């Protein structure tokens, strides 16, 4: 398939890129090669394997972004670095049009730890993968059905630093409330049994391509879509 052909469903085992644009910019600043587990009209499930080479932002001196105090975290100069995904892998689930994805985390012995709801721009699909934009605010969901917000301080700081408009922040909060309704009702994907899933041992660890930041032709002049809630 070329990037100008219609985009169909990916078959299990296909390697694609899961990418995030820099906030308030068009540049890709996070890229994670993943393996497709399932791709239907209801859900895209992908596996981020341990040891996968990824691209992530870092401080200009190469230090992790979270080492910078919050007050200057989003204004201090940054660079991009290549790094290996540490620890266990992550299973990512995304339903078309939803402004969030759900990630599953395990301990090293495959003891299920938690679901992680990443609030983000509805993903744009292209021949080589999907693109989105992270919205800072997240939710942890635990096997006992309890939950808690994450990174509320970063969400507030991002607004203060102009990385999100007030309207966008409002829509992100609406999306978060929609997720909480799903959690309270305890419906998909939390009831789909994904915590018992295991990767195919024959799958190789995907490689980071040299052109990981490329702009697909069909997206070159397409502006980012609005944040939507169900």
Long-range contacts (C-beta under 8 A, 24 or more apart in sequence): 1-127, 2-127, 3-126, 3-127, 3-128, 3-216, 3-217, 3-218, 4-217, 4-218, 5-127, 7-125, 7-126, 7-127, 9-39, 9-40, 10-36, 10-39, 10-44, 11-36, 11-39, 12-36, 12-37, 12-38, 12-39, 12-200, 13-200, 13-203, 15-206, 15-207, 16-46, 16-128, 16-129, 16-130, 17-128, 17-129, 17-130, 17-209, 17-212, 18-46, 18-48, 18-92, 18-129, 18-130, 19-129, 19-130, 19-131, 19-132, 19-212, 20-120, 20-131, 20-132, 20-133, 20-134, 21-121, 21-131, 21-132, 21-133, 21-224, 22-57, 23-74, 23-133, 23-134, 23-136, 23-158, 23-163, 23-164, 24-162, 24-163, 24-164, 27-213, 28-55, 28-131, 28-212, 28-213, 29-55, 29-56, 29-57, 29-78, 29-80, 30-54, 30-55, 30-56, 30-57, 30-134, 31-55, 31-208, 31-212, 31-213, 32-85, 33-206, 33-207, 33-208, 33-209, 33-212, 34-92, 34-129, 34-206, 35-199, 35-203, 35-206, 37-91, 37-197, 37-199, 41-96, 42-95, 43-93, 43-94, 43-95, 43-189, 44-93, 44-94, 44-95, 44-96, 44-123, 44-130, 45-91, 45-92, 45-93, 45-94, 45-194, 46-91, 46-92, 47-89, 47-90, 47-91, 47-92, 47-199, 47-203, 48-85, 48-89, 48-90, 48-91, 48-92, 49-85, 49-89, 49-199, 49-203, 49-205, 49-206, 50-85, 50-86, 50-87, 50-88, 50-89, 50-205, 51-84, 51-85, 51-205, 52-84, 52-85, 52-89, 52-205, 52-206, 52-208, 53-82, 53-83, 53-84, 53-85, 53-207, 53-208, 54-82, 54-83, 54-84, 54-85, 54-208, 55-80, 55-81, 55-82, 55-83, 55-208, 55-212, 55-213, 56-80, 56-81, 56-83, 57-81, 70-153, 70-154, 70-157, 71-157, 73-154, 73-157, 74-157, 74-158, 74-161, 74-163, 75-161, 82-208, 89-199, 91-194, 91-197, 93-189, 93-194, 94-123, 94-130, 95-189, 96-122, 96-123, 97-122, 97-228, 97-230, 98-122, 98-230, 99-135, 99-171, 99-172, 99-175, 99-227, 99-228, 99-229, 100-175, 100-179, 101-132, 102-189, 102-190, 104-194, 104-195, 104-197, 106-195, 110-198, 112-143, 112-195, 114-140, 114-141, 114-142, 114-143, 115-140, 115-141, 115-142, 115-189, 115-190, 116-140, 116-141, 116-150, 117-141, 117-179, 119-172, 119-175, 119-176, 119-179, 121-224, 121-225, 121-227, 122-225, 122-227, 122-228, 124-219, 124-222, 124-224, 124-225, 126-216, 126-218, 126-219, 127-216, 128-214, 128-216, 131-219, 133-224, 135-164, 135-168, 135-172, 135-175, 135-227, 136-164, 136-172, 137-172, 137-173, 137-176, 139-176, 139-179, 139-180, 139-183, 141-183, 141-190, 143-195, 145-183, 145-186, 145-190, 147-180, 147-183, 149-176, 168-227, 171-226, 171-227, 171-228, 171-229, 172-227, 174-229, 175-227, 175-229, 178-229, 178-230
